[in-house]
């Protein structure tokens, strides 16, 4: 008696193998231009016929499994399933003929449907069936074990760098957006393999970067050998080790840089180089890009938000640090130029614009389709130009309103229903995934050292102090638009500067401010200066300012302590900017 029991494969392992292999093949084929579909491949059939062949054999799995479960002969089961039966050659010929009579979209749809049905059957397998070689060989033979038989045909259909880039980018987009959808904080969490998502990102980046180097070696030296990695496990372990302790944003930046590098290298290859040495280039690119993305996509998707509440949580998680960094930057600095070459006002306008457009595209995405692609460059250029005539207050308020609109849109979705990933990736791309993209620009402008803070404080102090000077002694007694006098405003500013001086000197930083305690502090600052004359009030303002600058300069080099950095901006330059409108200072 033959023993058909094998080491058990878990249901999740089987589903991951089937899905990963299919995803890689499906996205690669789907990315190829329409004209490739009717060209003859090395196997003698066209790409369309090959896809019809793959679809046919996957479609036989449900009937085969049913025959094993019921004891029905396979031939009878196939006939009942309306597959026609017959030997392998007959079935292949029939599948190819049927594909020839269908459109490209129809053939792909049939494959997608057959694959979905096969996965559904796989989900129903019992533990005993998962250990039965008859079941497992069928699933392997019609999916992840079958696809490699057609890799040569797929490689032949990839004619040049444009085809290869299309295949890579088709898979890169969902992979990269899925990583973004997890959110920066969650990249520190562990995947089912035991490493973190941050490790996974670094791992993908390292292999892409190495592949780019191998392509460059081929292109520049025409060498006959292109060294790979001697020990894959050792390479992966080294990547994980050097990733430990790094910020997730930096690791994602490394992935984006590695991908840009391999895209650049592919773009320099000739058709002859792509197909040399039995399609060596395609093999290297597939193994380190689209094939590799497919291997990890299920692992990543576990942590992708699927319900509105989950998505809202990720949005807030990304919004808070982005908004906090902008707050610390201040309104005056929004007119400065970013490392990318536009102003911070233009950047904020750009972020707001894409959030505003989300509502118009959302119905398409919820229905599983995409609307017309916007002209991204034209939109960005228009926003950059329009931002020059907007005040800093206007662009910030617009961004707040745009974000609020997205929150309301997502909140209105059915709470108990999964959101189509096309819709999820839209929200991610225009909110927290986008915030991360521009976070580095903002971080680059934030003061860090004592000298940085002195420079930023002085920059905002000058127009503030000039506006006070312009009012003169008599003018300080006049009411502001907020209802208090300009002298009260100065007293209030003095109070907060004295507070930060006191906190820095004593190293005791007050936290837990509320609207009530802030108001009490403001009232007390005004009361204690009621009998102080206008000239003495201005002298006190200048004195506490000089004391503050002196203390900051005495802090020495290096980054300022985070406790100081968390309080100082709010007690000084950010606070003064709040009063610019009352003082007639444009922003």
C-alpha positions as CSV (number, residue, x, y, z in Angstrom):
1,X,0.0,0.0,0.0
2,X,1.3,3.4,-1.0
3,X,1.5,6.0,1.8
4,X,0.1,9.3,0.6
5,X,0.7,11.2,3.8
6,X,3.3,14.0,3.7
7,X,4.5,16.5,6.3
8,X,1.6,18.8,6.9
9,X,1.5,22.1,5.1
10,X,-0.5,24.7,7.0
11,X,-3.4,26.3,5.2
12,X,-1.8,29.7,5.5
13,X,1.4,28.4,4.0
14,X,-0.4,26.9,1.1
15,X,-2.5,30.0,0.5
16,X,0.7,32.2,0.7
17,X,2.5,30.0,-1.9
18,X,-0.4,30.0,-4.3
19,X,-1.2,33.7,-3.9
20,X,2.4,34.9,-4.1
21,X,3.3,32.9,-7.2
22,X,0.1,33.9,-9.0
23,X,0.5,37.5,-8.1
24,X,4.0,37.7,-9.5
25,X,2.9,36.0,-12.8
26,X,-0.4,37.8,-13.1
27,X,1.0,41.3,-12.6
28,X,3.9,40.7,-14.9
29,X,1.6,39.5,-17.7
30,X,-0.9,42.2,-17.0
31,X,1.8,44.9,-17.4
32,X,2.8,43.9,-20.9
33,X,1.5,45.9,-23.8
34,X,-1.5,44.6,-25.8
35,X,0.5,44.0,-28.9
36,X,2.5,41.2,-27.1
37,X,-0.6,39.1,-26.7
38,X,-0.7,37.8,-30.3
39,X,3.0,37.3,-30.8
40,X,4.3,33.7,-30.9
41,X,6.3,32.6,-27.9
42,X,9.0,29.9,-27.7
43,X,6.5,27.3,-26.7
44,X,4.6,27.8,-30.0
45,X,1.6,29.6,-28.7
46,X,0.8,33.3,-28.0
47,X,0.7,35.0,-24.6
48,X,-3.1,35.0,-24.8
49,X,-3.1,31.2,-25.4
50,X,-0.7,30.7,-22.5
51,X,-2.9,32.6,-20.1
52,X,-5.9,30.6,-21.3
53,X,-3.8,27.4,-20.6
54,X,-3.0,28.6,-17.1
55,X,-6.6,29.5,-16.4
56,X,-7.8,26.1,-17.7
57,X,-5.6,24.1,-15.4
58,X,-6.4,26.2,-12.3
59,X,-10.1,25.7,-13.1
60,X,-9.7,21.9,-12.9
61,X,-8.8,22.1,-9.2
62,X,-12.3,22.3,-7.7
63,X,-13.5,19.3,-9.7
64,X,-10.4,17.3,-8.9
65,X,-10.7,18.0,-5.1
66,X,-14.4,17.0,-5.3
67,X,-13.4,13.7,-7.0
68,X,-11.0,12.9,-4.2
69,X,-13.5,13.7,-1.6
70,X,-16.4,11.7,-3.1
71,X,-14.5,8.9,-4.8
72,X,-15.8,10.0,-8.2
73,X,-13.4,9.2,-11.0
74,X,-11.5,12.3,-12.1
75,X,-12.6,11.9,-15.8
76,X,-16.2,11.9,-14.8
77,X,-15.7,14.8,-12.4
78,X,-14.2,16.9,-15.2
79,X,-17.0,16.1,-17.6
80,X,-19.6,17.1,-14.9
81,X,-17.7,20.3,-14.4
82,X,-18.1,21.0,-18.1
83,X,-14.3,20.9,-18.7
84,X,-14.6,18.4,-21.5
85,X,-12.1,15.9,-20.1
86,X,-9.5,14.4,-22.4
87,X,-5.8,13.9,-22.1
88,X,-3.4,16.7,-21.4
89,X,-2.7,17.6,-25.0
90,X,-6.4,17.6,-25.8
91,X,-7.1,19.9,-22.9
92,X,-4.2,22.2,-23.8
93,X,-5.4,22.5,-27.4
94,X,-9.0,23.2,-26.3
95,X,-7.8,25.9,-23.8
96,X,-5.7,27.6,-26.5
97,X,-8.5,27.5,-29.0
98,X,-11.0,29.0,-26.5
99,X,-8.5,31.8,-25.6
100,X,-8.0,32.7,-29.2
101,X,-11.7,33.5,-29.5
102,X,-11.7,35.8,-26.4
103,X,-10.5,39.3,-25.8
104,X,-7.4,40.0,-23.6
105,X,-9.6,41.2,-20.8
106,X,-11.9,38.2,-21.0
107,X,-8.9,35.8,-20.9
108,X,-7.4,37.6,-17.9
109,X,-10.8,37.6,-16.1
110,X,-11.2,33.9,-16.6
111,X,-7.8,33.3,-15.1
112,X,-8.6,35.6,-12.2
113,X,-11.9,33.8,-11.6
114,X,-10.3,30.3,-11.8
115,X,-7.6,31.4,-9.4
116,X,-10.2,32.8,-6.9
117,X,-12.2,29.5,-7.1
118,X,-9.0,27.5,-6.5
119,X,-8.1,29.6,-3.4
120,X,-11.6,29.2,-2.1
121,X,-11.3,25.4,-2.3
122,X,-7.9,25.6,-0.7
123,X,-9.4,27.4,2.3
124,X,-11.8,24.5,2.8
125,X,-9.1,21.8,3.0
126,X,-9.1,19.8,6.2
127,X,-5.9,19.0,8.2
128,X,-5.9,15.5,6.8
129,X,-6.2,16.8,3.2
130,X,-3.4,19.2,3.8
131,X,-1.2,16.1,4.6
132,X,-2.4,14.1,1.6
133,X,0.1,14.2,-1.3
134,X,-2.8,13.7,-3.8
135,X,-4.3,17.0,-2.8
136,X,-1.1,18.9,-2.4
137,X,0.4,17.8,-5.8
138,X,-2.7,19.0,-7.6
139,X,-2.5,22.5,-6.0
140,X,1.2,22.7,-6.6
141,X,1.0,21.4,-10.1
142,X,-1.7,23.9,-11.3
143,X,-0.3,27.0,-9.6
144,X,3.1,27.7,-8.0
145,X,4.7,24.6,-9.4
146,X,3.2,25.3,-12.9
147,X,4.1,28.9,-13.4
148,X,7.9,28.3,-13.6
149,X,7.3,26.2,-16.7
150,X,6.3,29.3,-18.5
151,X,8.9,31.8,-17.2
152,X,10.8,31.4,-20.5
153,X,7.7,32.4,-22.5
154,X,7.1,35.4,-20.2
155,X,10.8,36.4,-20.6
156,X,10.4,36.2,-24.4
157,X,7.4,38.5,-24.2
158,X,9.5,41.1,-22.5
159,X,11.1,42.7,-25.5
160,X,13.0,45.7,-24.1
161,X,13.6,48.0,-21.1
162,X,10.2,49.6,-21.4
163,X,8.5,46.2,-21.1
164,X,10.7,45.2,-18.2
165,X,10.1,48.5,-16.4
166,X,6.4,48.2,-16.9
167,X,6.4,44.8,-15.3
168,X,8.5,46.0,-12.3
169,X,6.4,49.1,-11.7
170,X,3.1,47.2,-12.0
171,X,4.1,45.2,-8.9
172,X,6.1,48.0,-7.1
173,X,3.1,50.3,-6.8
174,X,0.9,48.1,-4.6
175,X,3.9,46.8,-2.7
176,X,5.1,50.3,-1.8
177,X,1.6,51.6,-1.0
178,X,0.9,48.6,1.2
179,X,4.1,49.4,3.2
180,X,3.0,53.0,3.4
181,X,-0.5,51.9,4.6
182,X,1.0,50.1,7.6
183,X,2.2,53.5,8.9
184,X,5.6,54.4,10.4
185,X,4.9,53.4,14.0
186,X,3.6,50.0,13.0
187,X,6.7,49.2,11.0
188,X,8.3,48.4,14.3
189,X,5.8,45.5,14.8
190,X,6.7,41.9,14.0
191,X,5.4,40.0,11.0
192,X,4.4,36.4,11.1
193,X,8.0,35.4,10.1
194,X,9.4,36.9,13.3
195,X,11.2,40.0,12.0
196,X,9.7,43.5,12.0
197,X,8.1,45.2,9.0
198,X,11.1,47.6,9.2
199,X,13.4,44.6,8.8
200,X,11.3,43.5,5.8
201,X,11.6,46.9,4.2
202,X,15.3,47.0,4.7
203,X,15.6,43.4,3.3
204,X,13.7,44.4,0.1
205,X,15.9,47.5,-0.2
206,X,19.1,45.6,0.2
207,X,18.2,43.0,-2.5
208,X,17.1,45.7,-4.9
209,X,20.3,47.6,-4.3
210,X,22.5,44.6,-4.8
211,X,20.6,43.7,-8.0
212,X,21.1,47.2,-9.3
213,X,24.9,46.8,-8.7
214,X,24.8,43.5,-10.6
215,X,23.0,45.2,-13.6
216,X,25.6,48.0,-13.6
217,X,28.4,45.4,-13.6
218,X,26.8,43.8,-16.6
219,X,26.2,47.0,-18.4
220,X,29.6,48.6,-17.8
221,X,32.0,45.7,-17.9
222,X,30.2,43.1,-20.0
223,X,31.6,40.6,-17.5
224,X,30.6,37.0,-18.0
225,X,30.0,36.5,-14.3
226,X,28.0,38.7,-12.0
227,X,28.5,37.7,-8.4
228,X,25.4,37.1,-6.3
229,X,25.3,36.3,-2.6
230,X,27.1,33.3,-1.2
231,X,24.9,32.9,1.8
232,X,21.4,34.3,1.6
233,X,20.6,33.7,5.3
234,X,23.8,35.4,6.3
235,X,23.1,38.4,4.0
236,X,19.5,38.7,5.4
237,X,20.8,38.5,9.0
238,X,23.3,41.3,8.4
239,X,20.6,43.5,7.0
240,X,18.4,43.0,10.0
241,X,21.3,43.7,12.3
242,X,22.2,47.0,10.7
243,X,18.6,48.0,10.7
244,X,18.2,47.7,14.4
245,X,17.8,51.1,16.1
246,X,17.3,53.0,12.8
247,X,14.3,55.3,12.2
248,X,11.6,53.7,10.1
249,X,11.5,56.8,7.9
250,X,15.2,56.4,7.0
251,X,14.7,52.7,6.1
252,X,11.8,53.6,3.8
253,X,13.9,56.2,2.3
254,X,16.5,53.6,1.7
255,X,13.9,51.4,-0.1
256,X,12.8,54.2,-2.3
257,X,16.4,55.1,-3.2
258,X,17.2,51.4,-4.0
259,X,14.2,51.2,-6.2
260,X,15.0,54.4,-8.0
261,X,18.5,53.0,-8.6
262,X,17.4,49.7,-10.1
263,X,14.8,51.5,-12.3
264,X,17.6,53.7,-13.5
265,X,19.8,50.7,-14.3
266,X,17.0,48.9,-16.2
267,X,16.4,52.0,-18.2
268,X,20.0,51.9,-19.5
269,X,19.8,48.3,-20.8
270,X,19.6,47.2,-24.4
271,X,17.4,44.4,-25.6
272,X,20.5,42.3,-26.3
273,X,21.7,42.8,-22.7
274,X,18.2,42.0,-21.3
275,X,18.1,38.6,-23.1
276,X,21.8,37.7,-22.9
277,X,22.8,34.5,-21.1
278,X,19.3,32.9,-21.2
279,X,17.6,36.0,-19.9
280,X,19.9,36.5,-17.0
281,X,18.8,40.1,-16.5
282,X,15.1,39.2,-16.4
283,X,15.8,36.5,-13.8
284,X,17.8,38.9,-11.6
285,X,15.2,41.6,-11.9
286,X,12.3,39.3,-11.3
287,X,13.9,37.7,-8.2
288,X,14.7,41.0,-6.6
289,X,11.7,43.1,-7.6
290,X,8.3,41.9,-8.8
291,X,8.8,38.3,-7.8
292,X,10.2,39.4,-4.4
293,X,7.4,41.9,-3.8
294,X,4.9,39.0,-4.4
295,X,6.7,36.8,-1.8
296,X,6.1,39.4,0.9
297,X,2.8,41.1,0.0
298,X,0.5,38.7,1.9
299,X,2.8,39.2,4.9
300,X,2.5,43.0,4.6
301,X,-1.3,43.0,3.9
302,X,-2.0,41.5,7.3
303,X,-1.3,44.9,8.8
304,X,-2.9,47.0,6.1
305,X,-6.0,48.8,7.5
306,X,-9.2,47.3,6.1
307,X,-12.0,48.9,8.1
308,X,-12.8,52.6,8.4
309,X,-11.8,52.7,12.1
310,X,-8.5,51.1,11.4
311,X,-7.8,53.6,8.5
312,X,-8.8,56.5,10.7
313,X,-6.4,55.4,13.4
314,X,-3.5,55.2,10.9
315,X,-4.5,58.7,9.5
316,X,-4.4,60.2,13.0
317,X,-1.1,58.4,13.7
318,X,0.5,60.0,10.7
319,X,-1.2,63.4,11.0
320,X,-0.1,64.2,14.6
321,X,3.7,64.2,14.0
322,X,3.3,65.9,10.6
323,X,1.2,68.7,12.1
324,X,3.4,68.9,15.2
325,X,6.4,69.4,13.0
326,X,4.7,72.1,11.0
327,X,3.6,73.8,14.3
328,X,7.2,73.8,15.5
329,X,8.4,75.2,12.2
330,X,6.2,78.2,12.6
331,X,4.3,80.4,10.2
332,X,7.1,82.8,9.2
333,X,9.3,79.9,8.0
334,X,6.6,78.8,5.6
335,X,8.0,81.3,3.1
336,X,11.4,79.7,3.2
337,X,12.6,77.3,0.5
338,X,12.6,73.5,1.2
339,X,15.4,71.1,0.2
340,X,13.1,70.2,-2.7
341,X,13.2,73.7,-4.1
342,X,9.7,75.0,-3.4
343,X,8.5,76.9,-0.4
344,X,6.9,75.4,2.6
345,X,3.7,77.3,1.7
346,X,3.8,75.6,-1.7
347,X,4.3,72.2,0.0
348,X,1.4,72.7,2.4
349,X,-0.8,73.9,-0.5
350,X,0.2,70.8,-2.5
351,X,-0.7,68.5,0.4
352,X,-4.0,70.2,0.9
353,X,-4.8,70.1,-2.8
354,X,-4.4,66.3,-3.1
355,X,-6.5,65.7,0.0
356,X,-9.2,67.9,-1.5
357,X,-9.3,65.8,-4.7
358,X,-9.7,62.6,-2.8
359,X,-13.5,63.0,-2.4
360,X,-14.0,63.1,-6.2
361,X,-12.0,59.9,-6.8
362,X,-13.3,58.0,-3.8
363,X,-16.5,56.7,-5.4
364,X,-14.5,55.1,-8.2
365,X,-12.1,53.4,-5.8
366,X,-14.9,52.1,-3.7
367,X,-16.3,50.5,-6.8
368,X,-13.0,48.8,-7.5
369,X,-11.9,51.1,-10.4
370,X,-9.8,54.1,-11.1
371,X,-11.0,57.4,-12.5
372,X,-9.0,59.5,-15.0
373,X,-5.4,60.0,-14.0
374,X,-4.7,63.7,-13.2
375,X,-1.7,65.6,-14.6
376,X,0.3,65.5,-11.4
377,X,3.1,67.8,-12.5
378,X,0.6,70.4,-13.8
379,X,-1.4,70.2,-10.5
380,X,1.8,70.6,-8.4
381,X,3.0,73.5,-10.5
382,X,-0.3,75.3,-10.2
383,X,-0.4,74.9,-6.5
384,X,3.2,76.2,-6.1
385,X,2.3,79.3,-8.2
386,X,-1.0,79.9,-6.3
387,X,0.7,79.6,-2.9
388,X,2.7,82.8,-3.6
389,X,-0.5,84.9,-3.2
390,X,-1.8,83.1,-0.1
391,X,-0.9,83.9,3.5
392,X,0.7,81.3,5.8
393,X,-2.5,81.4,7.8
394,X,-4.6,80.6,4.7
395,X,-2.5,77.6,3.6
396,X,-2.5,76.1,7.1
397,X,-6.3,76.6,7.5
398,X,-6.9,75.1,4.1
399,X,-4.8,72.0,5.0
400,X,-6.8,71.6,8.2
401,X,-10.1,71.8,6.4
402,X,-8.9,69.3,3.7
403,X,-7.8,66.8,6.4
404,X,-11.0,67.2,8.2
405,X,-12.9,66.5,5.0
406,X,-11.0,63.2,4.5
407,X,-11.7,62.2,8.1
408,X,-15.4,62.9,7.6
409,X,-15.4,60.9,4.3
410,X,-13.8,57.8,5.8
411,X,-15.9,58.1,9.0
412,X,-19.0,57.9,6.7
413,X,-18.0,54.5,5.3
414,X,-19.8,51.4,6.6
415,X,-18.0,50.5,9.8
416,X,-18.5,46.8,9.4
417,X,-17.3,46.4,5.8
418,X,-13.8,46.1,4.4
419,X,-12.7,48.9,2.2
420,X,-11.4,48.0,-1.3
421,X,-7.6,48.3,-1.3
422,X,-7.9,50.7,-4.3
423,X,-9.7,53.1,-1.9
424,X,-7.3,52.4,1.0
425,X,-4.3,53.2,-1.1
426,X,-5.9,56.4,-2.3
427,X,-6.5,57.6,1.3
428,X,-3.0,56.5,2.3
429,X,-1.4,58.1,-0.7
430,X,-3.0,61.5,0.0
431,X,-2.8,61.5,3.8
432,X,-0.4,59.7,6.1
433,X,1.7,58.2,3.3
434,X,2.0,61.6,1.8
435,X,2.8,63.2,5.2
436,X,5.8,60.9,5.6
437,X,7.0,61.8,2.1
438,X,7.3,65.5,3.1
439,X,8.2,64.9,6.8
440,X,11.9,65.0,6.0
441,X,11.6,68.4,4.3
442,X,10.0,69.8,7.4
443,X,12.4,68.1,9.8
444,X,15.3,69.6,7.9
445,X,14.1,73.1,8.7
446,X,13.4,72.6,12.4
447,X,15.9,74.2,14.8
448,X,18.0,71.6,16.7
449,X,21.0,73.3,18.3
450,X,21.0,76.4,20.6
451,X,22.4,78.4,17.7
452,X,19.5,77.3,15.5
453,X,17.0,78.4,18.1
454,X,18.7,81.8,18.5
455,X,18.6,82.3,14.8
456,X,14.9,81.3,14.5
457,X,13.9,83.3,17.5
458,X,15.7,86.4,16.3
459,X,14.2,86.1,12.9
460,X,10.6,86.3,14.3
461,X,11.5,88.7,17.1
462,X,12.6,91.5,14.7
463,X,9.3,92.1,13.0
464,X,7.4,91.6,16.3
465,X,9.7,94.1,18.2
466,X,9.5,96.6,15.3
467,X,5.7,96.5,15.4
468,X,5.7,97.3,19.1
469,X,8.2,100.1,18.5
470,X,6.0,101.7,15.8
471,X,3.1,102.1,18.3
472,X,5.1,104.3,20.6
473,X,4.3,105.0,24.2
474,X,0.8,106.4,23.5
475,X,0.0,103.5,21.1
476,X,0.6,100.9,23.7
477,X,-2.5,102.0,25.6
478,X,-4.8,101.5,22.6
479,X,-7.0,98.4,22.3
480,X,-6.0,95.5,20.0
481,X,-8.5,93.6,17.8
482,X,-8.6,91.0,20.6
483,X,-9.9,93.5,23.2
484,X,-6.9,94.0,25.4
485,X,-4.4,96.8,25.0
486,X,-1.0,96.6,23.3
487,X,0.6,97.0,26.7
488,X,-1.4,94.0,27.9
489,X,-0.1,92.0,24.9
490,X,3.5,92.9,25.8
491,X,3.0,92.0,29.4
492,X,1.5,88.7,28.3
493,X,4.5,88.0,26.0
494,X,6.9,88.9,28.8
495,X,5.2,86.5,31.1
496,X,5.7,83.5,28.8
497,X,9.3,84.4,28.1
498,X,10.0,84.6,31.8
499,X,8.4,81.2,32.2
500,X,10.7,79.5,29.7
501,X,13.7,81.3,31.2
502,X,12.7,80.0,34.6
503,X,12.1,76.4,33.3
504,X,15.5,76.3,31.5
505,X,17.4,77.6,34.6
506,X,15.6,75.3,37.1
507,X,15.3,72.3,34.6
508,X,11.7,72.0,35.9
509,X,9.4,72.0,32.9
510,X,5.7,72.5,33.4
511,X,3.4,70.2,31.5
512,X,-0.3,69.6,31.4
513,X,-1.3,73.1,30.4
514,X,-5.1,73.4,29.8
515,X,-7.1,76.3,28.3
516,X,-8.1,77.3,31.9
517,X,-4.5,77.3,33.3
518,X,-3.3,79.2,30.2
519,X,-5.9,81.8,30.7
520,X,-5.1,82.1,34.4
521,X,-1.4,82.6,33.5
522,X,-2.3,85.3,31.0
523,X,-4.5,87.1,33.4
524,X,-1.9,87.0,36.1
525,X,0.8,88.4,33.7
526,X,-1.4,91.3,32.8
527,X,-2.4,92.0,36.4
528,X,1.2,92.1,37.7
529,X,2.0,94.8,35.1
530,X,-1.0,97.0,35.6
531,X,1.0,99.7,37.3
532,X,4.0,99.4,35.0
533,X,4.3,102.3,32.5
534,X,4.5,101.8,28.7
535,X,8.2,102.6,28.5
536,X,9.1,100.4,31.5
537,X,7.0,97.7,30.0
538,X,9.0,97.8,26.7
539,X,12.3,97.8,28.7
540,X,11.2,94.7,30.5
541,X,10.3,93.0,27.2
542,X,13.8,93.8,25.9
543,X,15.5,92.7,29.1
544,X,13.8,89.3,29.3
545,X,14.6,88.8,25.6
546,X,18.3,89.5,26.1
547,X,18.3,87.2,29.1
548,X,16.7,84.4,27.1
549,X,19.2,84.7,24.2
550,X,22.1,84.7,26.7
551,X,20.9,81.5,28.4
552,X,20.4,79.8,25.0
553,X,23.9,80.7,23.9
554,X,25.2,79.3,27.1
555,X,23.8,75.8,26.4
556,X,26.7,74.9,24.2
557,X,26.8,72.8,21.0
558,X,24.8,69.8,20.1
559,X,21.0,69.3,19.9
560,X,19.0,71.1,22.6
561,X,17.4,68.9,25.2
562,X,14.0,67.7,24.1
563,X,12.3,69.2,27.1
564,X,13.6,72.6,26.1
565,X,12.8,71.9,22.4
566,X,9.2,71.0,23.3
567,X,8.5,74.2,25.2
568,X,10.8,76.9,23.8
569,X,9.1,77.4,20.4
570,X,5.6,77.7,22.0
571,X,6.8,80.3,24.5
572,X,8.7,82.4,22.0
573,X,8.5,82.6,18.2
574,X,5.4,80.5,17.7
575,X,3.7,82.6,20.4
576,X,4.8,85.9,18.8
577,X,3.4,84.8,15.4
578,X,0.0,84.3,17.0
579,X,-0.1,88.1,17.6
580,X,1.2,89.1,14.1
581,X,-2.3,89.8,12.8
582,X,-3.1,92.1,15.8
583,X,0.2,93.9,15.1
584,X,-0.5,94.2,11.4
585,X,2.5,92.0,10.4
586,X,1.8,90.0,7.2
587,X,2.5,86.3,7.1
